[in-house]
Amino acid sequence: MDVFALGLDHVLTMSALGAIFIGTILGVAVGVLPGLGSVIGITMVLPFTYSMGQIPALALMLGIYCGSVYGGSISAIVINTPGTPQAAATALDGFPMAQRGDADLAIGWATAASVIGGLFSVVVLIIAAPQLAAFSLNFTSIEYFALGIFALICIANVSRGAMAKGLLAGAIGLFLATIGVDHVTGDMRFTFGSFEMTAGISLIPAIVGLFALSEVFMRASESATVKAQIAHNVGFRLPPFSQWMPRLWLLLKSCTIGSFVGTLPGTGAATAAFIAYSEAKRSAPNRDKLGTGEPDGLVAAESANNAVTGSAMVPTLALGIPGDPVTAVMLGTFIVHGITPGPRLFTENLDLVYAIFLILIGVNILMFFIGALGSQLFTRALRMPEPLLMTMVTVIAIVGAYGVRGNPLDLITAFLAGVGGFILRKAGFPLAPLVIGMVLSQMIENSLRQGLLLTRGSFLAFFERPIALTLFILTALMLAWPAIRWLRARRQEA
């Protein structure tokens, strides 16, 4: 109880409360503007957290994360253009409701379902993360090596049908993180005699370039699109409780689906939303009306995608393994502020864990009031010219990349990462595995070395440990799944 009180004291400070408020507002704004999304929103402010304390920095990141997932539903409802990929399923019923003049009611449904889904996921996080952390106390360096490889393969395996490119992107990330001084021997690796390269590639400028600047380059390379018409009667109207009663089972089921999907490394909120929407189409009371402006579709999609936010933090906090691309970027915040996620976090910094729980609860509650009071204001942001928006993103990215250390080399790193990210995206390579590779590289390398020391240089001895063997088998199944799916399709055709 004393630890909980300490965590509460961490949160009830002006800096932490201010970070929760600002982060949630920024998150909703980022989510509303199509094309930005959670990763870019977090990437843009990540460098500015370098000078902040641990709790305010985490509060800012979590506010942007949760707020952006919800904010995408507003543009999906109002202009039929999801602000984030997570809100794609929301547009299927949200925009038809807006077309018939019920945009305010659709936003009310989406807001309430989002808040309930987010709070549900926090309960899952509070229950599951300590249990998983306690289980992971049985892990040695061998199990952590197997877990790191499994997480990397999971991210690559869900790379929108481009598994080979996802694996290659992950390998690039692993390589980039090895540049600089070897942490074990002190040798210089891939520095090519450059003193500046001995410090390695700074994670924050690299992330800023890969996501924020590459998005600017992508927008500049594409032809201008026609501005969508904004629906009328935009506001906020909460549905009466009597309309929620028949949908309570659908709401609970969708929250459960989102929370389960969120705990799986490499899946994400978009996957959870479409799974829940498909389930609603199969079993919802008004399933025949889905796609025509039925609230069941909004309840299923929004509760599921927001239920991912807390549950995706389960593997991140308990194991140090990102649950999705967004938490992979957030893991950089933990590392920058000297926080090491994993079982030791729950034994040595339990007050910090409680603070994270409380921050997530506060963010989700605040999100309801921001959506209720600011939906019209956020909708006006959709009228912002895209060149002005991209200019703002560029300025924030450059200032953020340079402001971390005040080193001009970080600007070069960010620019080169932006160009590299642009080329990779044009070639169809996903960026999330690359970032995961950079984040997990040191853990994977150190665990492999320590494991080989434990087994006296025998890699085959890794397969004698039950937990590691299970993870290796799951990794092999993930690698073989595309071939299995192809053979199944050929057999069905035959």
C-alpha positions, 0 to 999 in steps of 0.5 A, a space after each residue: 500500500 505504501 508503494 501505491 501511495 508513492 506511485 500516486 504521489 508521482 502522478 499528483 504533481 503539476 508536471 505529471 498532471 500537465 503532461 497527461 492533459 497536454 499529451 491527451 489533447 495532442 494525441 487526439 489532435 494527431 489522431 484526427 489529422 489523417 496520415 499522422 497516426 500514433 507512431 508519428 505523434 509519439 515520434 515528434 515529441 519523443 526528443 522533447 521528453 529527454 529533458 523531462 522527468 520519468 513520470 511526466 515523460 511517460 505521461 506525455 507518451 501514454 496520453 498521445 498513445 491513447 488519445 491518438 487511437 481514439 482521435 482517429 475515429 473522429 475523422 473516420 466519422 466526419 469525413 470517411 477518412 480514418 485518421 489512424 489505421 486503427 479507425 478504419 473499421 469505425 468508418 464503416 458505420 460511423 460515416 453512414 451515421 454522419 451522412 444521415 445527420 447523426 454525426 454527433 451521436 456517432 461521436 458519442 458512441 465512439 467516445 464512450 466505447 473508446 473510454 470503456 475499452 481503454 479502461 478495460 485494458 488497464 484492468 487487464 494490464 494491472 492483472 496480467 503484467 505482474 503475473 507475466 513478470 513473475 513467470 519471467 523470473 524463471 528466464 535466463 539469458 537463453 530464454 531472453 534470446 529466444 524471446 527476442 527472436 520470437 518478438 522480431 519474427 512476430 513483427 515481421 510476420 504481420 508486415 502486411 503480407 511482406 514477411 521477407 521484407 519484414 525480416 530484412 527490415 528487422 535484420 537492418 535494424 539489428 545491424 544498425 544497432 551494432 555500430 559503435 563500441 562493442 559493449 563486451 569487448 570494447 572493440 570498434 564496429 563498423 565505424 570506418 575510422 570515424 570518431 563520431 561513429 564510435 557512439 553509434 546511431 542515436 535511437 531518437 534521431 533515427 526514429 524521428 527520421 524513419 517515421 516523421 521525415 519519411 512521412 513528409 517525403 512520402 506526402 511530397 512525392 504524391 499528387 495532391 488529393 481533393 479535400 473531403 467534405 466535412 459532415 454537418 451536425 458535428 458535435 457530441 451527443 451521448 446515447 441514452 443508457 437504454 440503448 447501451 443495455 442490449 449492447 453490453 455483451 457485444 461491448 464486453 466481448 469486443 473489449 476482451 478481443 482487443 485486450 487479447 490481441 493487444 497482448 500478442 506481440 506485433 498485432 496492433 489495434 487495427 487487427 483487433 478492430 477488424 476482428 471485433 467488427 467481424 465477430 459483431 457481424 456474426 453475432 450482434 443483435 443488429 448484425 444485418 444492419 452493420 455497414 449502414 450506420 449501425 451503432 453496433 459497428 461503432 461499439 465493436 470497433 472502438 472498444 476493441 481498438 482502444 482495449 489494445 492500448 493498455 494490454 499492449 503494455 503487458 509484454 512491454 512492461 513485463 518482458 521488455 518486448 514491444 506489443 506493437 509498433 507504437 510501444 516499440 517507439 515508446 520503449 525508446 522513452 523507457 531506455 532514454 530515461 534509464 528505465 529497464 522494463 522486465 521482471 526487475 521493474 516490478 521488484 525494484 520500481 513498483 511505484 513506477 509501475 503503479 504510476 503507469 497504471 494511474 496515468 492510463 486510468 487518468 488519460 482514458 477518463 480525460 479522453 472522454 471529456 476532451 472528446 465531449 467538449 472538443 469534437 467540433 474544434 478538432 474537426 476544424 483541424 481537418 481544414 488545415 492545408 496539407 503543406 502547412 501541416 507537413 511544414 509543422 511536422 518537419 520543423 518539430 522533427 528537426 528541432 526535436 532531433 537536434 534538441 536531444 544532445 545539441 549535436 549536429 550529427 543527430 540532424 544528419 542521422 535524422 535526415 539520412 534515416 528519413 531518406 532511408 525510410 522513404 526509400 524503404 516505404 517506396 519499396 514496400 518495406 515496413 519500418 516497424 521491424 527495423 525499429 524493433 530490431 534496433 531496440 532489441 538488438 543489444 538484448 538479443 546480442 548480450 543474451 546470446 553471448 551470455 547463453 553461450 557462456 552458460 552452455 560453454 559455446 554449445 548453441 544446441 544446448 539452448 534447445 534443452 531448456 523447455 521455455 526456450 524450446 517452446 519459443 523456438 518452436 513458435 518462431 519456426 511456426 511463424 516462419 513456416 506459416 506463409 508456406 503452410 497457408 500457400 500449400 493450403 490454398 493450392 490444395 483447396 484449388 486442386 
